[in-house]
Amino acid sequence: MFANYLIGLREGLEASLIVCILIAYLVKTDRRDALKPVWLGVGVAVLVAFGFGAALEFGSQEMTFKAQEALGGSLSIVAVGLVTWMVFWMRRTARHLRTELQGKLDAALQMGTAALVVTAFLAVGREGLETSLFVWTAVHATSDGTTEPVIGALLGLATAVVLGWLFYRGALRINLAKFFTWTGGMLVVVAAGVLAYGVHDLQEADFIGGLNTLAFDISSTIAPDGWLGTLLKGVFNFQPDPTVLQVIVWCVYLVPTLALFFAPPGLLSRRPRARAEA
């Protein structure tokens, strides 16, 4: 539940902040007449996101076991790629997000109602589709037949909506750059587990080999259905009997991604410049 709560909170808060910035800017500039088109775009984006999630869930139920595993594994890899790009993008642009959105909104106001709807739809829709995809893959990776993962994701989204409203009302002020940095780092750890689980799905679908080549098996020490196994699986997608390929993929993704994510800003850009000067 915790991992999916974190996903719902982290992803949902981005969308909530975007909506808050758009609405607050229109109110402050006395353009309340443009609120309806913006809310229309936001509503359509939310419906598309839920529709996308429902299509993934109900569409996969009609497939064979191997087809389901192949779809789940492929979408897990896609979701990890999107989320990785998103956390790096948000860490880089969190401080300038307000200015960027307001610039786009100014241009849309000059173009008319349709442009406002499209701007709001695109601003929220991208976050919504990413959230639906990553929540779906994460829920399937951590689900053991119970509803806790889904409840965790919904609670995270609900918390994000409340926090967004508090931001709008001015009752809550935090350092967004630090918030997105630390939650982004935790999300990278969750993504590593989703990626490893996606590789396991592809192995079960016979898409790639190595299913029976285990890196280790500590099931007798940490039972998958025990409290510790359940906790580790829910937070880190931990598996007591992973394959060698799962462990390799987990390490190859997690270590360099975290190192780059927490590297000092501008470190990577300074290296090429130093080489050019040399």
matplotlib code that plots the C-alpha trace (Angstrom):
import matplotlib.pyplot as plt

x = [0.0, 2.8, 4.6, 1.3, 0.4, 3.7, 3.1, -0.4, 0.8, 3.8, 2.2, -1.1, 0.5, 2.1, -1.2, -2.8, -0.1, -0.5, -4.3, -3.7, -1.2, -3.6, -6.6, -4.7, -3.2, -6.6, -8.2, -5.3, -5.4, -9.2, -9.9, -12.6, -14.4, -11.6, -12.1, -14.8, -12.7, -9.7, -11.9, -13.3, -9.8, -8.9, -12.1, -11.5, -7.9, -9.0, -11.6, -9.1, -6.6, -9.3, -10.4, -6.8, -6.4, -9.7, -8.8, -5.5, -7.3, -10.3, -8.4, -5.8, -8.4, -9.3, -5.8, -4.1, -1.7, 1.4, -0.1, -1.0, 2.6, 4.1, 1.8, 2.5, 6.2, 6.3, 4.2, 6.3, 9.4, 7.6, 6.2, 9.6, 11.1, 8.4, 8.6, 12.4, 12.2, 9.4, 11.3, 14.4, 12.3, 10.5, 13.7, 15.1, 12.0, 10.1, 11.4, 10.3, 7.1, 4.9, 6.5, 6.4, 2.7, 1.7, 3.5, 1.5, -1.7, -1.1, -0.7, -3.8, -5.9, -5.0, -6.1, -9.5, -11.6, -10.5, -6.9, -7.6, -9.3, -6.4, -3.7, -5.4, -6.0, -2.3, -0.9, -2.9, -3.4, 0.3, 0.5, -2.7, -1.6, 1.7, 0.0, -2.5, 0.2, 2.6, -0.1, -1.5, 1.9, 2.9, -0.5, 0.0, 3.6, 2.7, -0.8, -1.4, -5.1, -6.1, -7.3, -4.6, -2.5, -5.4, -6.6, -3.0, -2.9, -6.4, -5.5, -2.3, -4.3, -6.9, -4.1, -2.6, -6.0, -6.2, -2.6, -3.3, -6.3, -4.3, -1.5, -4.2, -5.6, -2.1, -2.4, 0.5, 3.9, 6.8, 10.0, 8.7, 12.2, 13.2, 9.9, 10.1, 13.8, 13.3, 10.0, 11.5, 14.4, 12.0, 10.0, 13.2, 13.6, 10.0, 10.6, 13.6, 11.3, 8.7, 11.4, 12.6, 9.1, 8.5, 11.5, 10.1, 6.8, 8.7, 10.5, 7.2, 5.9, 8.9, 9.8, 13.3, 15.0, 16.5, 13.3, 14.7, 18.2, 17.8, 20.2, 19.3, 16.3, 15.6, 11.9, 12.5, 13.9, 11.6, 8.2, 6.5, 3.2, 4.7, 4.5, 8.1, 7.9, 4.6, 6.1, 9.3, 7.2, 4.9, 7.6, 10.4, 8.8, 11.2, 11.1, 12.8, 13.7, 14.6, 16.3, 19.8, 18.6, 16.2, 19.0, 21.2, 18.5, 17.6, 21.3, 22.0, 19.0, 19.0, 22.6, 23.5, 20.0, 20.1, 23.7, 22.7, 19.4, 21.2, 24.2, 24.7, 22.9, 25.1, 27.6, 26.9, 26.9, 30.3, 32.1, 31.7, 32.6, 35.8, 36.7, 36.2, 38.4, 41.1]
y = [0.0, 2.4, 2.2, 2.8, 5.6, 7.2, 6.8, 8.3, 11.2, 12.0, 11.8, 13.3, 16.2, 17.3, 17.4, 19.2, 21.8, 22.4, 22.9, 25.3, 27.4, 27.7, 28.6, 31.0, 32.8, 33.3, 34.5, 37.0, 38.4, 38.8, 36.3, 34.2, 33.9, 31.5, 29.2, 27.0, 26.1, 25.3, 23.1, 21.4, 20.6, 19.3, 17.2, 15.6, 14.8, 13.1, 11.0, 10.0, 8.9, 6.8, 5.4, 4.4, 2.7, 0.8, -0.2, -1.7, -3.6, -5.0, -5.5, -7.6, -9.9, -11.2, -12.4, -15.7, -16.0, -15.6, -12.6, -11.0, -11.4, -10.1, -7.0, -6.4, -6.8, -4.5, -1.8, -2.0, -1.2, 1.7, 3.0, 3.0, 4.9, 7.5, 7.9, 8.2, 10.9, 12.6, 12.7, 14.2, 16.7, 17.8, 18.1, 20.4, 22.5, 22.6, 26.1, 27.4, 25.5, 28.4, 30.8, 28.1, 27.4, 31.0, 31.7, 28.9, 30.2, 33.7, 32.4, 30.3, 33.3, 35.2, 32.3, 31.7, 29.1, 26.1, 26.8, 27.1, 23.7, 22.1, 23.8, 22.5, 19.1, 18.7, 20.0, 17.6, 14.8, 13.9, 13.5, 11.6, 9.0, 8.6, 8.1, 5.6, 3.5, 3.5, 2.9, 0.0, -1.7, -1.0, -2.4, -5.6, -5.9, -5.6, -7.1, -10.4, -10.6, -8.0, -4.4, -2.7, -1.6, 0.0, 1.6, 2.9, 4.5, 6.1, 7.5, 9.0, 10.7, 11.9, 13.4, 15.1, 16.7, 18.0, 19.3, 21.0, 22.8, 23.9, 25.2, 27.2, 28.6, 29.5, 27.4, 25.2, 26.3, 23.9, 23.8, 22.1, 21.6, 19.6, 17.8, 16.6, 15.7, 13.3, 11.8, 11.4, 9.5, 7.2, 6.8, 5.7, 2.9, 1.8, 2.0, -0.3, -2.9, -2.5, -2.9, -6.1, -7.4, -6.5, -8.5, -11.5, -11.1, -11.3, -14.4, -16.0, -15.2, -17.0, -13.7, -13.8, -16.7, -17.4, -18.0, -20.9, -19.4, -17.9, -15.5, -16.7, -18.1, -17.0, -18.0, -20.1, -17.1, -14.4, -16.0, -14.2, -14.3, -13.3, -9.8, -9.0, -10.4, -8.5, -5.3, -5.6, -6.5, -3.6, -1.0, -2.3, -5.0, -7.4, -11.0, -13.7, -15.8, -13.4, -14.6, -13.6, -11.2, -9.5, -8.7, -7.5, -5.2, -3.9, -3.0, -1.6, 0.7, 1.7, 2.6, 4.9, 6.5, 7.4, 8.7, 10.9, 12.0, 13.2, 14.6, 18.3, 20.5, 21.3, 18.6, 16.8, 20.0, 21.1, 17.9, 18.4, 22.0, 21.1, 18.6, 21.1, 23.7, 21.0]
z = [0.0, 0.9, -2.5, -4.4, -2.0, -2.8, -6.5, -6.3, -4.1, -6.2, -9.6, -8.5, -6.8, -10.1, -11.8, -8.8, -8.8, -12.5, -12.1, -9.1, -11.1, -14.0, -11.9, -9.6, -12.6, -14.2, -10.9, -10.2, -13.8, -13.5, -16.3, -14.5, -17.8, -18.9, -15.9, -17.5, -20.6, -18.3, -16.0, -19.1, -20.3, -16.9, -16.7, -20.1, -19.2, -16.0, -17.9, -20.5, -17.8, -16.0, -19.3, -20.2, -16.9, -17.3, -20.8, -19.5, -16.7, -18.6, -21.8, -20.2, -18.6, -22.0, -22.8, -22.3, -19.3, -21.5, -23.3, -20.0, -18.8, -22.0, -21.9, -18.2, -18.6, -21.6, -20.0, -16.8, -18.8, -20.7, -17.4, -15.7, -18.7, -18.5, -14.8, -14.9, -17.4, -15.4, -12.1, -13.8, -15.6, -12.5, -10.5, -13.2, -13.8, -10.4, -9.6, -13.0, -13.5, -12.7, -15.2, -18.0, -17.4, -17.2, -20.5, -22.2, -20.7, -21.9, -25.4, -25.1, -23.8, -27.0, -29.2, -27.7, -25.8, -27.8, -27.1, -23.4, -23.3, -25.3, -23.1, -19.8, -21.4, -22.5, -19.2, -17.1, -19.6, -19.8, -16.0, -16.0, -18.6, -16.9, -13.5, -14.9, -16.6, -13.6, -11.0, -13.1, -13.5, -9.8, -8.6, -10.6, -9.4, -5.7, -5.7, -4.0, -4.7, -2.2, -2.7, -0.6, -3.5, -5.3, -2.0, -1.5, -4.9, -4.5, -1.1, -2.6, -5.3, -2.8, -0.6, -3.7, -4.4, -0.8, -0.9, -4.2, -2.7, 0.3, -2.0, -3.9, -0.6, 0.6, 3.7, 2.8, 1.8, 1.3, -0.7, -3.9, -5.2, -2.1, -2.0, -5.6, -5.1, -2.2, -3.4, -6.8, -5.3, -3.5, -6.7, -8.5, -5.9, -6.5, -10.3, -10.0, -8.4, -11.1, -13.7, -12.2, -11.9, -15.5, -16.5, -14.6, -16.4, -19.8, -18.5, -17.6, -21.1, -22.6, -24.2, -22.6, -21.0, -17.5, -15.6, -13.7, -13.1, -9.6, -8.1, -4.6, -2.8, 0.8, 0.8, 3.9, 5.8, 4.4, 3.5, 0.6, 2.4, 5.8, 7.3, 6.4, 2.9, 2.3, 3.6, 1.5, -1.6, -1.1, -0.6, -2.8, -4.9, -3.2, -4.3, -2.1, -5.2, -8.0, -11.2, -12.1, -14.8, -12.4, -10.0, -12.8, -14.2, -10.8, -10.0, -13.5, -13.3, -9.7, -8.9, -11.8, -11.9, -8.2, -8.6, -11.5, -9.8, -6.6, -8.3, -7.8, -10.3, -13.3, -12.6, -15.9, -17.9, -16.5, -17.5, -21.3, -20.9, -19.0, -21.7, -24.4, -22.7, -22.2]

ax = plt.figure().add_subplot(projection="3d")
ax.plot(x, y, z, "-o")
ax.set_aspect("equal")
plt.show()
